[in-house]
Amino acid sequence: MRTDSHRTASPQGPRKASPQTIVIWTLVALVGATGWSVLALSRGEDVSAAWMVAAALGSYAIAYRFYAKFIAYKVLKVDKTRATPAERLNNGIDFHPTDRRVLLGHHFAAIAGAGPLVGPVLAAQMGYLPGTIWIIVGVIFAGAVQDMVVLFFSTRRDGRSLGQMAREEIGPFGGAAALLAAFAIMIILLGVLALVIVNALAESPWGTFSIAMTIPIALLMGFYLRVLRPGRVAEVSLIGVALLLLALVAGRWVAESSWADTFTLAPSTLVIWLVAYGFIASILPVWMLLAPRDYLSTFMKIGTIGLLAIGVVVALPTLKMDAVTDFAGRGDGPVFAGSLFPFVFITIACGALSGFHSLISSGTTPKMIQKETQVRMIGYGSMLMESSVAVMALVAASIIDPGLYFAMNAPAGVIGDSVQSASQVVGSWGYQISPADLAAAAQNVEESSLLSRTGGAPTLAIGISDIFSEVTGDSLRAFWYHFAIMFEALFILTALDAGTRVGRFMLQDTLGNLYKPFKNVSWKPGLVITSGIVCGLWGYFLWVGVHEPLGGINQLFPIFGISNQLLAAVALAVCTTLLVKSGRLKWAWITGIPLAWDATVTLTASWQKVFSSDPRVGFFKQRSVYQDGIDRGEVLAPAKNMDDMHTIVTNSTVDGVLSAVLALLIVVVIVDATRVCIRHVRRPALSTLSEAPYVESKIVAPAGLIPTKAEKEEARDAVGASPGS
Amino acid sequence: MRLALHRAVRGVRWYVREFTDESAYDRYVAHVRKDHPDAAVPSRREFERMRTDRQEKDPRQGFRCC
């Protein structure tokens, strides 16, 4: 194996910055600093979202230019002469060198989902400032670093997955713990995402109809691609998006017609529909439903995020939420319980640091990257884009009336189910909104009620419809609201299908060790059994979430956040181990510090969820409070009867045990990784590094989005440069 | 002016074809012709079937996040 010390350092060799560069970067720094100052210093007056955008973009630019470049060239020592797996193992299908701009699109579309949209909305309960700070600082020092470093190491290992890297580099024990944690996390993720959908679609004939229509549309697209014109994705996607918009418009007609009742579904009915959908979709062939759905949701995702970015910049709305609310210190917020540390970090999750991204950064993307030097643009750059999506979601949640925000996000058990009681309870928290205004807000978007529409999606949709109708006029407000709901529901449904398949795959692989036929992934009985188990598991959490007297999102979202952040801890532990083992000990802090922070936050949150003596936070305390109530024969609010009391006791027990088990698994991974690192430092000869050997690259391609002068000259001299550049 | 417009349209078309993977077949054919000149080139229909079958076998390919 060759080392690469003689071919590294900065790409153009030592050079001095030109006066022009210095002026530009000073200006960028000033823009960012001004944004931060205004956000931090203004209290009680109206702050424009422009400052949030300025703080974010200024900080991203500086982080990308300086910190990401430093990590890429000084720490990882990316090597443009080293062939990537895409070049070495090119099979024309999953391994093939892909143009960096195309891969950026692919990677971003793969990592962006409902998470960064929902988390910041819920975190807005503590005010916009804590969320903004963590989304921006977190992405710069933790999230984007994780994505880039995982991408780099997986690229050096022929695109190995995170689980494989954990097994090979840490050991079978840590690897098994990581795999088990990944499975549990997948189940929780699917349960919570499905819960978000149910809360958005319940009692909403318009939303339910348009989402239901996506199934026949996807089937039609699948048929078109399979039978009529194979592979013509662009044209079929255009047809699909047009039909989708038609379904959206038709949703209003249905909601106003006599069919409305058919599509007005109670939450528990929707649960059954969703689980049935998840099960059937995951056993159907990929071409029929999953693949076309995926095209649709990708188009909608990119389109809507683009529109939202334009909307925020054009409308530059004013933030109405407080910078920091009283709930931040007291920890008794209605949206989720617990104080700012650690729960704001847990709730924001994906927009700042997401463990799930490490599954994309290892596995899919490394098989397509053209040049090692592009990990900065693809890994770090995409994550900055995702973080900006989270900032937009936070803007959307902070521009709506705080009274409406709390009425939408507090569980029904807390605010009651009439606008009068909601107005009164929300008023007692210091946010005034009249019953008439609450009713009018629902009427404006043609929904029967907006009370307790928890989960973040409806709140985000209200924010988006506010921003968009500022540009297009008020008449389209209801349309934009349902457009936003459809956009989220669409990719959550796709995630349910895809996630069930991945969970099933893990299960088939494991069960295959006990009973051989399971290993054959196309063995029908095995397929049906494992799909059924996976759907049953997430379906259980969904059912529990919908029937939870204390509020499903309130109870389950923290577990979702914790599990995602725990997966990030696994990824960061793998990265740190690899940095140490590959002779980069002095740079191990690059991922080591984010790991320490993430582990502290997440394990503190797990600890509080398990052991806190505050019944709103600690699951076992909650359990004992309600169990004592049952023993005394007393019904405690928000439970309405003894059945509710028993439900709470059961759920709190399950949630508490789950939190404890997840935390234990991650502690095992971190301890095992630490053991490997210490062993390596003491006796380096004992450790092995499974890096693919050096092969010289024949491809010439730029590292960044815009080629530098030197790269252009290089490309001119080379043959076979990528088309279109 | 017309030249610039023409280039822009071509650029967009190229990006859309690449991003949607509509160009996957052409790429595969080029790959087979170049690296395995003796192998038979599948039809587009066969190729697209093979691609979805692969995804069926390992659903982790092309997985998307929360």
Interface residues (C-beta under 8 A of the other chain):
Chain A: N90 N91 G92 I93 D94 H96 T98 D99 R101 V102 G105 H106 A109 A110 I111 A112 G113 A114 G115 S161 L189 L193 L225 R226 P230 G231 R232 V233 A234 S237 P285 V286 W287 L290 A291 D294 Y295 C350 S354 F356 H357 L359 I360 G363 T364 F491 T494 A495 A498 G499 R501 V502 R504 F505 V521 S522 N564 P723 G724
Chain B: R10 G11 W14 Y15 V16 R17 E18 F19 T20 D21 E22 A24 Y25 R27 Y28 A30 H31 V32 D35 R44 R45 F47 E48 R49 M50 R51 T52 D53 R54 Q55 E56 K57 D58 P59 R60 Q61 G62 F63 R64 C65 C66
